[in-house]
Amino acid sequence: MTSEPTTIVSISDAALEKILALREAENLPELHLGLRITGVGAQGFIYETSFLRSDDVLPTDIVEDHGGLPVAIAFDSIENLRGAVLDLSGDGAGPGLVMRNPNVPSPTLPGAELDDLELTGTVEEKVQQLLSERINPAIASHGGVAHLVRVVDSTAQLELGGGCQGCGLAAVTLRQGIERAILDAIPEIDEVIDVTDHSMGTNPFYA
């Protein structure tokens, strides 16, 4: 684990307050906020945010302190996150975290092949295919998995399992990465909601 004197990612006061409140709810004040880019969608980078134990922070991660919140940035995401601001959105879906990133995705970034994925079948089958071929392999590295429960009209209902279940940042992970990937790839879907019973999670952190 290394540190750099310059700040790679800035965090707005509103976003920091929200993250600290989520961490406090986990009752583990030593948790880090993990940040990484998992791929590229039609509208830009796809991000993953997660709480990490100190033991789960990799030696290659860059760790920054933000008002008492240690932020671990994955080494392979550093250059593409440099100058970005983690902020609190205020859209119609309710406040959530949003990454405002001035960097332009490279077509060679892992996940950019999403444009080459040909989804076929019903809307449900397209979502299932996207989950199995793109989304679940990406979040499996942190012990997470996403299952499609059902599609109602233009809304996909997902259940998060593994490390995602019970995590205080599960909703953030859904909106930052999974939801964006689905909305980018499947125009028939205009909303993704998490129907997971997070009270049943036995491992509320990414492994």
C-alpha positions as CSV (number, residue, x, y, z in Angstrom):
1,M,0.0,0.0,0.0
2,T,1.6,3.3,-1.1
3,S,0.7,7.0,-0.8
4,E,1.1,9.9,-3.1
5,P,1.4,13.6,-2.0
6,T,-1.0,14.8,-4.6
7,T,-4.7,14.1,-4.5
8,I,-6.0,11.8,-7.3
9,V,-9.7,11.9,-6.5
10,S,-11.5,14.7,-4.7
11,I,-14.6,14.1,-2.6
12,S,-17.2,16.8,-2.1
13,D,-18.3,17.6,1.4
14,A,-21.8,16.2,0.8
15,A,-20.5,13.0,-0.6
16,L,-18.0,12.6,2.3
17,E,-20.7,13.1,4.8
18,K,-22.9,10.4,3.2
19,I,-20.0,7.9,3.0
20,L,-19.0,8.5,6.6
21,A,-22.6,8.0,7.7
22,L,-22.7,4.7,5.8
23,R,-19.4,3.6,7.3
24,E,-20.6,4.5,10.8
25,A,-23.7,2.3,10.2
26,E,-21.4,-0.6,9.6
27,N,-19.8,0.0,13.1
28,L,-16.3,-0.6,11.7
29,P,-14.6,2.8,11.7
30,E,-11.4,1.4,10.2
31,L,-13.0,0.6,6.8
32,H,-11.5,2.1,3.7
33,L,-13.5,3.3,0.7
34,G,-12.4,1.4,-2.3
35,L,-12.5,3.0,-5.8
36,R,-11.9,1.4,-9.1
37,I,-12.9,1.5,-12.8
38,T,-14.4,-1.8,-13.9
39,G,-15.0,-1.0,-17.6
40,V,-16.5,1.3,-20.1
41,G,-20.2,1.9,-21.1
42,A,-21.7,3.9,-23.8
43,Q,-21.6,7.1,-21.6
44,G,-18.1,6.6,-20.1
45,F,-16.4,4.8,-17.4
46,I,-18.2,2.3,-15.1
47,Y,-17.1,2.6,-11.5
48,E,-17.1,0.4,-8.5
49,T,-17.2,1.7,-4.9
50,S,-17.0,-0.5,-1.9
51,F,-16.0,-0.7,1.7
52,L,-12.8,-2.5,2.3
53,R,-11.1,-3.9,5.5
54,S,-7.5,-2.8,5.9
55,D,-6.4,-6.4,5.1
56,D,-8.3,-6.2,1.8
57,V,-6.4,-3.1,0.6
58,L,-3.8,-4.2,-1.9
59,P,-0.1,-3.2,-1.6
60,T,-0.4,-1.5,-5.1
61,D,-3.4,0.6,-4.1
62,I,-2.9,4.3,-3.6
63,V,-4.4,5.4,-0.3
64,E,-5.5,9.0,0.3
65,D,-7.0,10.5,3.4
66,H,-10.1,12.5,3.0
67,G,-11.3,14.0,6.3
68,G,-10.5,10.8,8.2
69,L,-11.8,8.5,5.5
70,P,-9.0,6.4,3.9
71,V,-9.6,6.0,0.2
72,A,-7.9,3.1,-1.6
73,I,-7.7,3.6,-5.4
74,A,-6.9,0.6,-7.5
75,F,-3.5,0.9,-9.2
76,D,-4.9,0.2,-12.7
77,S,-7.5,3.0,-12.3
78,I,-5.3,5.7,-11.0
79,E,-4.5,7.5,-14.3
80,N,-8.2,7.4,-15.4
81,L,-9.4,8.7,-12.1
82,R,-6.8,11.5,-11.8
83,G,-8.7,14.8,-11.3
84,A,-12.1,13.2,-10.8
85,V,-14.6,14.3,-8.1
86,L,-16.8,12.0,-6.2
87,D,-19.9,13.9,-5.5
88,L,-23.5,13.5,-4.4
89,S,-26.1,13.5,-7.2
90,G,-29.5,15.0,-6.7
91,D,-31.4,13.3,-9.6
92,G,-35.0,12.1,-9.4
93,A,-33.9,8.6,-8.2
94,G,-32.8,10.2,-4.9
95,P,-29.3,11.2,-3.7
96,G,-26.5,8.9,-4.6
97,L,-22.8,9.0,-5.4
98,V,-21.7,10.1,-8.8
99,M,-18.2,10.3,-10.2
100,R,-17.5,13.5,-12.2
101,N,-14.5,12.5,-14.3
102,P,-12.7,14.7,-16.8
103,N,-10.9,11.8,-18.4
104,V,-12.0,10.2,-21.6
105,P,-12.2,6.3,-21.7
106,S,-9.6,4.5,-23.8
107,P,-11.0,1.9,-26.2
108,T,-8.4,-0.6,-24.8
109,L,-9.7,-0.4,-21.2
110,P,-11.0,-3.7,-19.9
111,G,-14.8,-3.7,-20.4
112,A,-14.6,-1.6,-23.6
113,E,-15.6,-4.7,-25.4
114,L,-19.1,-4.2,-24.1
115,D,-20.0,-2.6,-27.5
116,D,-19.0,-5.9,-29.1
117,L,-21.4,-7.9,-27.0
118,E,-24.4,-8.9,-29.1
119,L,-27.4,-9.4,-26.8
120,T,-30.2,-11.5,-28.2
121,G,-33.6,-12.9,-27.1
122,T,-36.2,-11.3,-24.8
123,V,-35.4,-8.4,-22.6
124,E,-35.0,-10.8,-19.6
125,E,-32.6,-12.9,-21.6
126,K,-30.6,-9.9,-22.6
127,V,-30.2,-8.8,-19.0
128,Q,-29.3,-12.4,-18.0
129,Q,-26.7,-12.5,-20.8
130,L,-25.2,-9.2,-19.8
131,L,-25.0,-10.2,-16.1
132,S,-23.3,-13.5,-16.9
133,E,-20.9,-12.3,-19.5
134,R,-19.9,-8.9,-18.3
135,I,-21.2,-7.7,-14.9
136,N,-20.7,-10.8,-12.7
137,P,-17.2,-11.5,-13.9
138,A,-16.3,-7.9,-13.0
139,I,-17.8,-7.9,-9.5
140,A,-16.7,-11.5,-8.7
141,S,-13.2,-10.2,-7.9
142,H,-14.8,-8.6,-4.8
143,G,-17.0,-11.6,-3.9
144,G,-20.2,-10.1,-5.4
145,V,-22.8,-11.5,-7.7
146,A,-26.0,-10.1,-9.2
147,H,-29.1,-12.1,-10.2
148,L,-32.1,-11.0,-12.2
149,V,-35.3,-11.5,-10.2
150,R,-37.7,-10.2,-12.9
151,V,-38.4,-7.5,-15.4
152,V,-41.6,-5.5,-14.9
153,D,-42.4,-3.2,-17.8
154,S,-39.1,-1.3,-18.3
155,T,-37.7,-2.0,-14.8
156,A,-35.2,-4.7,-14.0
157,Q,-35.2,-6.0,-10.4
158,L,-31.9,-7.4,-9.3
159,E,-30.8,-9.3,-6.2
160,L,-27.3,-8.9,-5.0
161,G,-25.4,-11.8,-3.4
162,G,-22.0,-12.6,-2.0
163,G,-20.0,-9.6,-0.9
164,C,-22.7,-7.2,-2.2
165,Q,-25.4,-8.5,0.2
166,G,-25.5,-6.5,3.3
167,C,-22.9,-3.9,2.2
168,G,-23.8,-0.3,3.1
169,L,-22.5,0.7,-0.3
170,A,-24.5,-1.8,-2.3
171,A,-26.9,0.8,-3.6
172,V,-24.0,2.9,-4.7
173,T,-22.4,0.0,-6.4
174,L,-25.6,-0.8,-8.2
175,R,-26.1,2.8,-9.4
176,Q,-22.4,3.4,-10.3
177,G,-21.7,0.2,-12.2
178,I,-24.4,-2.4,-12.6
179,E,-27.3,0.0,-13.4
180,R,-25.2,2.0,-15.8
181,A,-24.0,-1.0,-17.7
182,I,-27.6,-2.4,-18.1
183,L,-29.0,1.0,-19.2
184,D,-26.2,1.5,-21.7
185,A,-26.6,-2.0,-23.2
186,I,-30.3,-2.6,-23.1
187,P,-32.5,0.4,-24.3
188,E,-35.7,-1.5,-23.3
189,I,-34.7,-1.0,-19.6
190,D,-34.9,2.5,-18.1
191,E,-34.7,1.6,-14.4
192,V,-32.8,-0.9,-12.3
193,I,-33.7,-1.5,-8.7
194,D,-32.2,-3.5,-5.9
195,V,-34.7,-5.9,-4.2
196,T,-32.0,-7.6,-2.0
197,D,-32.8,-8.3,1.6
198,H,-29.6,-6.8,2.9
199,S,-30.5,-7.7,6.5
200,M,-29.7,-11.3,5.6
201,G,-26.1,-10.6,4.5
202,T,-23.5,-12.6,6.4
203,N,-20.5,-10.9,4.8
204,P,-21.3,-7.2,4.4
205,F,-18.0,-6.3,2.7
206,Y,-16.2,-7.1,-0.5
207,A,-13.7,-9.9,0.1
